[in-house]
Amino acid sequence: MALLAGCVGLRGDELPAASFTARAAAAAEAARVVRVIDADTYIMLSGSTTYRLRLLGVDAPEQDQAFGPQATDSVARLLTPGRVVLVARAGLDLYGRTLGAVLLPTATVAAAGRSVPLDSLLVVRGWAWAFDPNRMVAERAAQQIVAQRAGRGLWKCGVSQAVPPKLWRSFNSEIKRRYRVGCTW
């Protein structure tokens, strides 16, 4: 936990508690990271099966959107190729991607046996919007407010400047060009 806290600039006691129920954590399987596509989509390997995983609980900026490359880089530093993580699968989306959660094993004695949910870490760092249509992970909204108030990640330029990815994808190229000026990293 301290290792992750140091990476995000938070004290260990500021990191969110694990958001998974004991049942979901028990159902998680070990998987190896093959590649990070963007901050919320990855290629994973479990046994001899490779699949595309879309992270549940968050919506991260697109690659061509403000802070998209920074969010992706932040995840790529955590999910290096070959790293083993825990994945709890939850079905498929409309695009055939596996939906699921990623748990990062911790490397400290204080957090032995506990894993950190990647979706929570992204929201705490300010690299993703809490996306909780079924209200299954209620604390994400509170974590997002804390990140917004602290000006972390995509909230650096203020809440009004951040465009949710769902809205971004609907913009034409002219509107996207207008949003690319102004606040930069």
PyMOL commands that set and color helices and strands:
alter all, ss='L'
color gray80, all
select helices_A, chain A and resi 2-8+12-14+22-27+68-78+118-125+139-150+153-155+159-161+165-170+173-179
alter helices_A, ss='H'
color red, helices_A
select strands_A, chain A and resi 29-38+41-46+49-55+58-59+84-92+98-105+115-117+129-130
alter strands_A, ss='S'
color yellow, strands_A
deselect
rebuild
show_as cartoon
